[in-house]
Amino acid sequence: MESVQERKAELRKKLLTKRRALPRSQWLAESEQIQTQAASLPLLREARRIHCYVSMEHNREVRTFELLERLALEGKAVYMPYIEKGFMKAAIYHSAQKFRISVSAPATPEPLVLSGEERFDVVFVPLAGFDRSGGRIGFGKGWYDRFFCRLSMNGIHPVKIGLAFSFQEVPSVPSDPWDEPLDMVVTENEIINCEHNSK
């Protein structure tokens, strides 16, 4: 019988292969729809500190550059992930931020300014796959699970929002005890409130 990790790895490979095959025009158009839906969320009006990943085009992650810029221009304090020695930290994002782009790793802001801020109201999360109960297939590194666990231990519970294309939905994500469920998922077609579908 396959383990949870093996089942996740199989689903991850299948979904990422499909996502990387997206034509650039479709990726851009659907990413724009997702970003517009995400920016329209009522909870963002009240949120002051927002953490959002920077999309990697070669992986066809849902594009986030316009969302990051929009949030910064609205006066939000915006942060992005920075990985150092397997540990996820928060880097400050400024309007018109410049990046050092890598083919194989997330973009790094230039200049890089790290922040000790962790009292995030909202965290936008990348994913390979999801289900309607908030199950998430990440990229197998555990960065976000450890990140959310650390926040939780300090009494910080941000709204966790996944950004995904609709074809990344699966009936049920295999889960481990340490997996952190999403509160919402935004696709090009809909906004899914996962808390209403909890297992």
C-alpha positions in Angstrom: 0.0 0.0 0.0 1.3 3.5 -0.9 2.3 5.8 1.9 0.8 9.3 2.2 4.1 10.7 0.9 4.1 8.5 -2.1 0.5 9.4 -3.0 1.3 13.1 -2.6 4.5 12.7 -4.8 2.5 11.0 -7.5 -0.2 13.7 -7.5 2.4 16.4 -7.3 4.2 15.1 -10.4 1.0 14.7 -12.4 -0.3 18.2 -11.5 2.9 20.0 -12.0 3.5 18.4 -15.4 0.0 19.5 -16.5 0.6 23.1 -15.1 4.0 23.5 -16.8 2.4 22.6 -20.1 0.1 25.6 -19.9 0.5 27.9 -22.9 1.8 31.3 -21.8 -1.2 33.1 -23.1 -3.6 30.9 -21.1 -1.3 31.2 -18.0 -1.3 35.0 -18.2 -5.1 35.3 -18.8 -6.2 32.9 -16.1 -3.6 34.3 -13.6 -5.1 37.8 -14.2 -8.6 36.4 -13.4 -7.3 34.8 -10.2 -5.4 37.9 -9.1 -8.5 40.1 -9.7 -10.7 37.6 -7.7 -8.1 37.6 -4.9 -7.8 41.4 -4.8 -11.6 41.7 -4.5 -11.8 39.6 -1.3 -13.5 41.7 1.4 -11.1 40.4 4.1 -8.3 42.2 2.3 -9.8 45.6 3.1 -9.2 45.0 6.8 -5.9 43.2 6.4 -2.8 45.3 7.1 0.1 42.8 6.9 0.0 40.5 3.9 2.5 37.8 3.0 2.5 36.6 -0.7 4.8 34.4 -2.7 6.5 35.6 -5.9 5.4 33.4 -8.8 7.9 31.4 -10.9 6.9 31.6 -14.6 8.8 28.5 -15.6 6.7 26.5 -13.1 3.6 28.3 -14.3 2.7 29.2 -10.7 -0.3 31.5 -10.6 1.2 34.9 -11.4 1.4 37.3 -8.4 3.3 40.3 -9.5 0.3 42.5 -10.2 -1.3 41.4 -6.9 1.8 42.3 -4.9 2.0 45.7 -6.6 -1.7 46.4 -6.1 -1.5 45.6 -2.4 1.6 47.7 -1.9 -0.1 50.7 -3.7 -3.1 50.3 -1.4 -0.8 51.0 1.5 -0.6 47.5 2.9 2.5 46.2 4.5 3.5 43.5 2.0 6.0 40.7 2.6 7.4 37.9 0.5 9.1 34.6 1.4 12.8 34.3 1.4 14.4 30.8 2.0 17.6 30.7 3.9 19.1 27.3 4.9 15.7 25.6 4.6 14.1 28.2 6.8 11.4 30.6 5.5 11.8 34.2 6.5 9.9 37.3 5.4 11.4 39.9 3.1 9.8 43.3 2.7 8.2 44.1 -0.7 8.1 47.6 -1.9 6.1 49.1 -4.8 8.0 48.7 -8.1 10.2 46.1 -6.4 13.1 44.8 -8.4 14.1 41.2 -8.4 16.9 38.8 -9.2 15.3 36.1 -11.2 16.5 32.5 -11.1 15.5 29.7 -13.4 15.3 27.2 -10.6 14.4 29.2 -7.5 12.0 31.9 -6.3 12.9 35.5 -7.2 14.9 37.4 -4.7 14.1 41.1 -4.0 16.9 43.6 -4.7 17.8 45.0 -2.3 17.0 42.2 0.1 15.5 43.6 3.3 14.5 40.9 5.8 11.8 41.6 8.4 11.2 40.1 11.8 7.5 40.8 11.3 5.3 37.7 11.6 1.9 39.1 12.7 0.5 38.5 9.2 -3.2 38.9 8.6 -3.3 37.0 5.3 -0.8 34.6 3.7 -1.2 33.8 0.0 0.2 30.3 -0.6 1.5 28.5 -3.7 0.4 25.0 -4.3 0.6 22.0 -6.7 -2.9 20.7 -5.8 -5.8 21.3 -3.5 -9.2 19.9 -2.4 -12.3 21.7 -1.1 -11.6 20.9 2.5 -8.4 22.9 2.4 -6.0 20.1 1.8 -2.9 21.3 0.0 -0.2 19.5 -2.0 2.9 21.7 -1.7 6.3 21.1 -3.3 7.5 18.6 -0.8 9.9 20.9 1.2 7.6 21.6 4.1 8.5 25.3 4.2 4.9 26.6 4.6 3.8 23.9 7.1 6.8 24.8 9.3 6.1 28.5 8.8 2.5 28.2 9.8 3.4 26.0 12.8 5.8 28.6 14.0 3.2 31.4 13.7 0.6 29.3 15.5 3.0 28.6 18.4 3.3 32.4 18.7 -0.5 32.8 18.7 -0.6 34.1 15.1 -3.3 32.7 12.9 -3.4 34.4 9.4 -6.0 33.5 6.8 -4.3 31.0 4.5 -5.3 31.5 0.9 -4.2 29.2 -1.9 -4.0 30.5 -5.5 -4.6 27.9 -8.1 -5.9 27.0 -11.5 -9.1 25.0 -11.4 -7.5 21.9 -12.9 -5.3 21.7 -9.8 -8.3 20.6 -7.8 -8.4 16.9 -6.7 -11.2 15.0 -4.9 -9.1 14.5 -1.7 -5.5 15.4 -0.8 -3.7 12.7 1.2 -2.8 14.3 4.5 -0.2 14.1 7.3 -0.8 15.2 10.9 1.4 18.2 10.4 -0.2 19.5 7.2 -1.7 23.0 7.6 -5.1 23.3 5.8 -6.0 26.3 3.7 -8.9 28.6 4.7 -9.7 29.6 1.1 -8.7 28.8 -2.5 -9.0 31.3 -5.3 -9.2 29.9 -8.9 -10.1 31.6 -12.2 -13.6 30.4 -11.7 -14.5 30.8 -8.1 -13.6 31.5 -4.5 -13.7 28.4 -2.3 -14.3 28.8 1.4 -12.6 25.7 2.7 -13.8 26.0 6.3 -17.3 25.3 5.0 -16.1 22.0 3.6 -13.9 20.8 6.5 -13.4 17.0 6.9 
